[in-house]
Amino acid sequence: MAETCAATNVPNRFISDHEGFTGTIKTCTKDFVVTEIDIHGHLVNACLVGTDSHDALLGNSKRNPERKRDPRTRPRSGPGPGRHSVHEELARFLTRTTQNDSDPPGDDAKTQTRSPTQSLELSLGSFPDKRRRAAVHRAVRRRFPSLMTVTHDGCEIRVRGDPDHRDLCRLVSPQESDGFFRFVDAKVPGSAYSFRPDGAKAHRAAVHHFLSRRFGKLVETKSFSDQGGTGGTTAISVRLKARKRTKEDSVEEEVLYTAFTLCKENLETLEAISYMAATLGAVPSDFSYAGIKDKRAITYQAMVVKNVSVKRLTEKAAELERRGLRVTRVRPATEPLRLGRLAGNHFDLVVRHLKAHAVDGGGERDASSRMAAAVERAVENVKARGFVNYYGPQRFGTGQSVQSDRVGLALLKEDMVGAVRLFFTPEDGDEPHNQAKRYFLQTENAKEALALMPVSKARERLMLRALHRYGPGADGCTRAWLSLPHGMRVFYPHAYCSRVWNEAVAHRLATLGHAPRQGDLVWQQQDVEEDTGDSNLPQIHVVSDEEERDGVYTLAQVVLPMPGNTVTYPHNAMGPWYRERLATDGLVDCRFRVAGLKLNLPGCYRRLMASPRNLTHRLQAQGNEVAGGGGGEEEEEREEEEERDSEETTTGTRKSQSAPPALVLNFDLATSSYATVCLREMMKCDV
């Protein structure tokens, strides 16, 4: 079996045989910048994300024109009006409908007798997802009140001119008509809309009659006089009619979602959430996100918070920024984010203090040339062949005395007390959270330990509260685990399964080589769309002896299962290996269910290989390089800073020339693939 680094659980078995080099990463947080790529292929710090951004839905958002999209992240369906953005198509369509409907008022009879087949329509394409379809309907209506949308054949959205809007425009101005339709569409309880003052009583009566006839079930109208105005002008006010509240109405009114982009530095995702929850008066479980980001880095990620308004989050932005949390792109949303709902991540990295693994004789110029050649070979190999798709050290908890996979193993064996004690095992050091953990293990006094635990440690505090209430026995420990949100609980068993997967990949490459073998599992389709790097989609095929001889499949198509209760294991030597490996940890008859914690692990399939996209690199003298931020606003700030510092940099040129160079890397990875693992393949050493 391949040698495994005990500190990281990441095997040292690679796919390429170049020499590699050594270096250091994360010398400072700006050396490791991670920017989430949303499901539309946009960087979250450069444009709006999510299904509730009207500009994004209508194709009016900014996008990096040079970013190539992975075909696996391309939506199966969506807007279909050609190469122009949907927003532009709708604007042109609105112009055509306006010209088509510009008949004088006396031609109403002709308009009413027009054949329905002659009315203009525009298809926006098919949207099989119901929520996204509803979001597109709302977006079109809010941007273009004079248009109406209809669903055709279950999922196709078609747009046509709204005859009610056209008829109202014959009575009031287009701006007033737009405002009224936006008011009706919003349906905000207790709100009202007022038309401009109108001194003509007969004209007001016509407007009242039209609104009552077309919208009588929704609104009620009333004329009121502005006694303070000159001549006592009269205007029409419109209010929504009160209706009986239903259970669905109560749920809809109570649940409020706000989406935003979070920039954090040198903070864990869950630690950042704890800070935000305390500041906003929310609880950590109110926050949803697509993925957990590195701690020692600058990271940009999409988030959604429940029961916090846009106004409140915006008001608290300055307070959050004082804690190192920058909140931008704040906007309303209709639903929380789901784990894995992203296309991947963009990385801007700096590897400093580069050195060759083998130091040969020769001058400084020769050493520099050899270093440049070694970097070039490493980068080109990873471009061409990819890297082994191991789970990175972040999956298991770097720097911890007891890693997450050991806690997960205890939970799978339903040893609740043992899992709690492993969870509270402190690291070396006298930091407040380590002191609190140490105190609890020594005294089992959860109340005092809770008083010592920093507010930022959300998981530990939730567990200690439950242990204080229910005690440190088996039942109390079970309740302590249940106090964590489901996503936090399942993280630990998943960490154990990830360690087994890493070891399985290393064993597979060592014993069966770098080509698909009989009994391997492969993706049956090349263009399978994966929402996450871990997929349990059923397009799995067992390689036959004939297919192995004919070379039908490539190593990039081979998958290995994460242990679970629904997966198929390989039909070759790897099948028995899995059973023996699980037996070693006492999981011979494990059902991968922990009923007491409401956990079920069905398992999934993960590609053995991964490849970076849009990979670029350059060597620079120490001190000159700046890690990019994915093309957002922050990139412009960094460029300005670079210009300001250029003169100072020039003065130190001679000194920096003798220092080892730094390697600047920019690339994209699919979700659930790790940049540190990609670097290990390039460098042939732990990073």
Buried (B, 14 or more C-beta within 10 A) or exposed (E): EBEBEEEBBBBBBBBBEBBBBBBBBBBEBBBBBBBBBBBBBBBBBBBBBBBBBBBBBBBBBBBBEEBEBBEBBEBEEBBBBEEEBBBBBBBEBBEEBBEBBEEEEEEEEEBEEEEEEEEEBBBBBBBEBEEBBBBBBBBBBBBBBBBBBEBEEEBBBBBBBBBBBBBBBBBBEBEBBBBBBBBBEEEEEEEEBBBEBBEEEEEBEEBBEBBEEBBEEEBBBEBEEEEEEEEEBBBBEBBBEEEEEEEEEEEEEEEBBBBBBBBBBBBBBBBBBBBBBBBBEBBBBBBBBBBBBBBBBBBBBBBBBBBBBBEBBEEBBEEBEEBEBBBBBBBBBBBBBEBBBBBBBBBBBBBBBBBBEEEEEEEEEEBBEBBBEBBEBBBBBBBEBBBBBBBBBBBBBBEBEBBBBBBBBBBBBBBBBBBBBBBBBBBEEEEEBBBBBBBBBEEBBBEBBBEBBBEBBBBBBBBBBBBBEBBBEBEBBBBBBBBBBEBBBBBBBBBBBBBBBBBBBBBBBEEBEBEBBBBBBBBBEEEBEBBBBBBBBEEBBBBEEEBBEEEBBEBBBBBBBBBBEEBEBBBBEBBEBBEEBBEEBEBEEBEBBBEBBEBBBEBBBBBBBBBBBBBEBEBBBBBBBBBBBBBBEBBEEBEEEEEEEEEEEEEBEEEBEEEBBBBBBBBBBBBBBBBBBBBBBBBBEBB
